[in-house]
Amino acid sequence: MNGAKEVIARIVNGFVTRQPGSEAFGGNPAGVVLDADSLSEADMLAVAGKIGLSETAFVSKSATEGFKLDFFTPNRRIAHCGHATIATFSYMAELGKVREGVTSKETVDGPRKIVIKNGAAYMEQLAPKYEQSLAWANRGVSEAEVLASLGLKEGELDERLRPVLVNTGNSFVVVAVRDAAVLNEIAPDQQKINDISNRLDLIGYYVFTSDRSATQADATTRMFAPRYAIEEESATGMAAGPLACVLYDLLDEKKSRFVIEQGHFMTPASPSVISVELNLEDGNITGLMAGGYGSVMEEMTVTI
């Protein structure tokens, strides 16, 4: 084909589960394209569409930061992506392109700090901003609509917390449910979630339970983002950060480190582990680092 380009991509699972004596498993696959300086935005969107994963990261040179990262879902650009960031920097650490310690990424939404620690990658997020459901009426959304879009009844919520919009760089509606059975039985109406996400300018919903019969982590979660062509995702670092802030600020779990599980309730399951470390000053969250491990799964060539 005249003018066709061949682009080498790796599929790297971010936020994999690692257990002593076994290979990494689970996690959330992302496309990773290194040396993407010559690719246009249209090229990157085309590559992401052909890879077909929830997000693909494109790495190029930056004049101001360690690297420039552009993120695309199959249908649009996204400012940040947690699992693709962790996948990319874990892979580059494996290649020796980054070393232990601090580096950074340039994005369309500004720079963010990255830390490599024992081969795991951690990414910076901002201090949280909260918007309670009463404020959503200004944008034509009610709390009842959000619950209906998940097929949830009032009695299935965790009575300690109402649904809340949280932003640490991207916006998510965080919903706490009573237990693992409720989390497992959620029946998302993807069109309704898409419509509400457009009105509230969300990435999507992050639904969780801290039911101790479901998880030994601080929470286990499900994430729905049809606005970005993601019906359900197995690991979402940019949502785990807001959830950790909710646990600290709104559920009064006063500690600086949280472990969030995701992907256990998908079919098929893809267990993922996200670590969140809060930056605290006088008891207030000033920012956070969310991270985990990545594992390379395959290489592919995409023609556009």
C-alpha positions as CSV (number, residue, x, y, z in Angstrom):
1,M,0.0,0.0,0.0
2,N,1.5,3.4,-1.0
3,G,2.4,5.5,1.9
4,A,1.7,2.8,4.5
5,K,3.5,2.9,7.8
6,E,4.5,0.0,9.9
7,V,4.6,0.7,13.7
8,I,6.0,-1.7,16.2
9,A,4.0,-2.0,19.4
10,R,4.3,-4.0,22.6
11,I,1.4,-5.3,24.6
12,V,2.3,-4.7,28.3
13,N,0.1,-5.5,31.2
14,G,0.1,-2.8,33.8
15,F,-0.7,-3.4,37.5
16,V,-0.1,-7.2,37.3
17,T,-0.4,-9.4,40.4
18,R,2.9,-10.7,41.6
19,Q,3.2,-13.5,44.1
20,P,6.4,-15.1,45.4
21,G,7.5,-18.1,43.4
22,S,5.1,-17.5,40.5
23,E,5.1,-15.5,37.3
24,A,3.2,-12.2,37.1
25,F,-0.5,-12.6,36.0
26,G,-3.6,-10.5,35.5
27,G,-3.3,-6.8,35.1
28,N,-4.6,-4.5,32.4
29,P,-3.1,-4.7,28.9
30,A,-1.9,-1.5,27.2
31,G,-0.3,-0.9,23.9
32,V,3.1,0.8,24.1
33,V,4.8,2.4,21.1
34,L,8.4,3.7,21.7
35,D,10.1,6.2,19.5
36,A,6.8,7.7,18.3
37,D,8.2,11.1,17.4
38,S,7.4,10.8,13.7
39,L,3.7,9.8,14.3
40,S,1.0,12.4,13.9
41,E,-2.1,12.5,16.1
42,A,-4.1,10.9,13.3
43,D,-1.4,8.2,13.1
44,M,-1.6,7.5,16.8
45,L,-5.4,7.3,16.8
46,A,-5.2,4.9,13.9
47,V,-2.6,2.7,15.6
48,A,-4.6,2.7,18.9
49,G,-7.7,1.7,16.9
50,K,-6.0,-1.2,15.3
51,I,-4.4,-2.4,18.6
52,G,-7.9,-2.3,20.0
53,L,-7.0,-2.1,23.7
54,S,-8.5,0.4,26.1
55,E,-5.4,2.6,25.9
56,T,-2.2,2.8,24.0
57,A,0.8,5.0,25.0
58,F,3.1,6.7,22.5
59,V,6.5,7.7,23.8
60,S,8.5,10.4,22.2
61,K,11.2,13.0,23.2
62,S,10.4,15.9,25.5
63,A,12.2,19.2,25.7
64,T,11.2,19.6,29.3
65,E,10.5,16.2,30.9
66,G,12.0,12.7,30.9
67,F,9.6,11.6,28.1
68,K,6.5,12.8,26.3
69,L,3.6,10.4,26.5
70,D,0.4,10.6,24.3
71,F,-2.5,8.4,25.2
72,F,-5.3,7.2,22.9
73,T,-8.2,4.9,23.4
74,P,-9.6,3.3,20.2
75,N,-11.8,6.3,19.6
76,R,-10.1,9.4,21.1
77,R,-7.2,11.1,22.9
78,I,-7.2,10.9,26.7
79,A,-5.1,13.2,28.9
80,H,-3.7,10.5,31.3
81,C,-3.9,6.8,31.6
82,G,-2.7,5.0,34.7
83,H,-2.2,1.4,33.6
84,A,-0.6,2.5,30.3
85,T,1.8,4.8,32.2
86,I,2.8,2.0,34.5
87,A,3.1,-0.4,31.6
88,T,5.3,2.0,29.7
89,F,7.7,3.0,32.4
90,S,8.0,-0.6,33.8
91,Y,8.9,-1.7,30.2
92,M,11.4,1.1,29.8
93,A,12.9,0.2,33.2
94,E,13.3,-3.4,32.0
95,L,15.1,-2.1,28.8
96,G,17.3,0.2,30.9
97,K,15.9,3.4,29.3
98,V,15.0,4.6,32.8
99,R,16.7,4.0,36.1
100,E,15.6,3.7,39.7
101,G,14.5,7.0,41.1
102,V,12.6,10.0,39.7
103,T,11.8,10.9,36.1
104,S,8.7,12.5,34.6
105,K,6.2,12.5,31.7
106,E,5.0,15.4,29.6
107,T,1.3,15.1,28.7
108,V,-1.3,17.3,27.0
109,D,-2.4,18.2,30.6
110,G,1.0,19.2,31.9
111,P,3.9,17.3,33.5
112,R,3.7,14.6,36.0
113,K,6.4,13.0,38.2
114,I,7.2,9.3,37.8
115,V,9.1,7.3,40.3
116,I,10.8,3.9,39.6
117,K,11.1,1.8,42.8
118,N,12.3,-1.8,42.7
119,G,11.2,-2.1,39.0
120,A,7.7,-0.8,39.8
121,A,6.5,2.5,38.4
122,Y,4.5,5.1,40.3
123,M,2.8,8.2,38.7
124,E,1.9,11.5,40.2
125,Q,-1.7,12.7,40.6
126,L,-3.0,15.9,42.0
127,A,-4.8,16.8,45.3
128,P,-8.4,15.7,45.1
129,K,-11.4,17.8,44.3
130,Y,-14.8,16.6,45.3
131,E,-18.2,17.3,43.9
132,Q,-21.3,16.0,45.8
133,S,-24.3,14.8,43.8
134,L,-26.4,17.8,44.7
135,A,-24.1,19.9,42.4
136,W,-24.6,17.5,39.5
137,A,-28.1,19.0,38.9
138,N,-26.4,22.0,37.3
139,R,-25.3,19.6,34.5
140,G,-28.6,17.8,34.3
141,V,-27.6,14.7,36.3
142,S,-29.2,13.2,39.4
143,E,-27.8,10.6,41.8
144,A,-30.9,8.5,41.1
145,E,-29.9,8.4,37.4
146,V,-26.4,7.3,38.3
147,L,-27.7,4.4,40.4
148,A,-30.2,3.4,37.7
149,S,-27.4,3.3,35.1
150,L,-25.7,0.6,37.3
151,G,-28.9,-1.2,38.2
152,L,-28.3,-0.4,41.8
153,K,-31.0,0.0,44.5
154,E,-30.6,2.3,47.5
155,G,-30.2,-0.5,50.0
156,E,-27.3,-2.0,48.0
157,L,-25.1,1.1,48.7
158,D,-22.5,1.3,51.5
159,E,-24.5,3.4,54.0
160,R,-21.4,5.3,54.9
161,L,-20.9,7.1,51.6
162,R,-23.0,8.7,48.9
163,P,-21.8,8.6,45.3
164,V,-19.3,11.4,44.7
165,L,-17.4,12.9,41.8
166,V,-13.6,13.0,42.4
167,N,-10.9,14.5,40.3
168,T,-7.1,14.0,40.8
169,G,-6.4,14.9,37.2
170,N,-9.3,13.1,35.6
171,S,-12.9,12.9,36.9
172,F,-14.6,9.8,38.1
173,V,-17.9,9.1,39.9
174,V,-17.0,6.9,42.8
175,V,-19.7,4.6,44.1
176,A,-19.5,2.5,47.3
177,V,-21.6,-0.7,47.4
178,R,-22.5,-2.9,50.4
179,D,-20.7,-6.1,49.6
180,A,-19.1,-8.4,47.0
181,A,-22.4,-9.9,45.9
182,V,-23.7,-6.4,45.0
183,L,-20.5,-5.6,43.2
184,N,-20.6,-8.9,41.3
185,E,-24.2,-8.4,40.2
186,I,-24.0,-4.9,38.8
187,A,-25.7,-4.7,35.5
188,P,-24.3,-1.5,33.8
189,D,-26.4,0.2,31.2
190,Q,-23.5,1.4,29.0
191,Q,-25.5,3.9,27.0
192,K,-26.8,5.6,30.2
193,I,-23.3,5.6,31.7
194,N,-22.0,7.1,28.4
195,D,-24.6,9.9,28.5
196,I,-24.0,10.7,32.1
197,S,-20.2,10.7,31.6
198,N,-20.6,13.2,28.8
199,R,-22.7,15.5,30.9
200,L,-20.4,15.3,33.9
201,D,-17.2,15.2,31.8
202,L,-16.1,11.9,33.4
203,I,-13.7,9.2,32.4
204,G,-16.2,6.8,33.9
205,Y,-17.5,5.2,37.1
206,Y,-15.4,3.5,39.8
207,V,-17.5,1.2,41.9
208,F,-16.0,-0.5,45.0
209,T,-16.6,-2.4,48.2
210,S,-14.3,-2.7,51.2
211,D,-16.2,-5.8,52.3
212,R,-13.7,-7.9,54.1
213,S,-15.2,-11.2,52.8
214,A,-14.4,-10.0,49.3
215,T,-10.8,-8.7,49.6
216,Q,-7.9,-8.4,52.0
217,A,-7.0,-5.2,50.2
218,D,-8.4,-1.8,51.2
219,A,-11.0,-2.1,48.4
220,T,-11.9,-4.2,45.4
221,T,-13.4,-2.4,42.4
222,R,-15.0,-2.4,39.0
223,M,-14.6,0.4,36.4
224,F,-16.9,1.4,33.5
225,A,-16.0,3.9,30.9
226,P,-18.0,3.5,27.7
227,R,-17.4,7.2,26.8
228,Y,-13.9,6.0,26.0
229,A,-14.9,2.8,24.4
230,I,-14.2,0.8,27.6
231,E,-17.1,-1.2,28.8
232,E,-15.1,-2.6,31.7
233,E,-11.4,-2.2,32.6
234,S,-9.3,-4.5,34.8
235,A,-6.9,-1.8,36.3
236,T,-7.3,1.9,36.4
237,G,-4.6,3.8,38.2
238,M,-6.2,7.2,37.5
239,A,-9.3,6.0,39.3
240,A,-7.5,4.2,42.2
241,G,-6.0,7.5,43.2
242,P,-9.4,9.2,43.7
243,L,-10.6,6.1,45.5
244,A,-7.7,6.3,48.0
245,C,-8.5,9.9,48.6
246,V,-12.2,9.0,49.3
247,L,-11.1,6.3,51.7
248,Y,-8.9,8.8,53.5
249,D,-11.0,11.9,53.5
250,L,-14.6,10.7,53.4
251,L,-14.4,7.3,55.1
252,D,-11.8,8.4,57.6
253,E,-9.2,5.7,57.0
254,K,-6.3,7.8,58.1
255,K,-3.2,6.2,56.6
256,S,-0.9,7.1,53.8
257,R,-0.8,3.9,51.8
258,F,-3.7,2.0,50.2
259,V,-3.9,-1.2,48.1
260,I,-6.7,-1.3,45.6
261,E,-7.7,-4.5,43.7
262,Q,-9.5,-4.5,40.4
263,G,-10.5,-7.0,37.7
264,H,-11.6,-9.9,40.0
265,F,-15.2,-9.5,39.0
266,M,-14.7,-9.4,35.3
267,T,-15.4,-12.3,32.9
268,P,-12.8,-13.6,32.5
269,A,-11.2,-12.3,35.7
270,S,-7.9,-10.4,35.4
271,P,-6.7,-9.7,38.9
272,S,-4.8,-6.4,39.3
273,V,-3.1,-4.7,42.2
274,I,-2.7,-0.9,42.4
275,S,-0.7,0.8,45.2
276,V,-1.5,4.4,46.2
277,E,0.7,6.5,48.4
278,L,-0.8,9.7,49.6
279,N,1.3,12.9,50.1
280,L,0.1,14.4,53.3
281,E,0.7,17.8,55.0
282,D,-1.0,18.5,58.3
283,G,-3.4,15.7,57.6
284,N,-4.4,17.1,54.2
285,I,-3.8,15.3,50.9
286,T,-1.5,17.4,48.7
287,G,-1.0,14.9,45.9
288,L,-0.4,11.1,45.5
289,M,1.5,8.5,43.7
290,A,-0.2,5.5,42.2
291,G,1.7,2.6,40.9
292,G,2.5,-1.1,40.4
293,Y,4.3,-3.5,38.2
294,G,4.2,-4.2,34.4
295,S,4.8,-7.3,32.4
296,V,5.5,-7.6,28.6
297,M,3.1,-10.0,26.9
298,E,3.7,-9.8,23.2
299,E,5.0,-7.7,20.2
300,M,3.0,-6.8,17.2
301,T,3.4,-4.8,14.0
302,V,0.6,-2.4,13.0
303,T,0.2,-1.1,9.5
304,I,-1.6,2.2,9.0
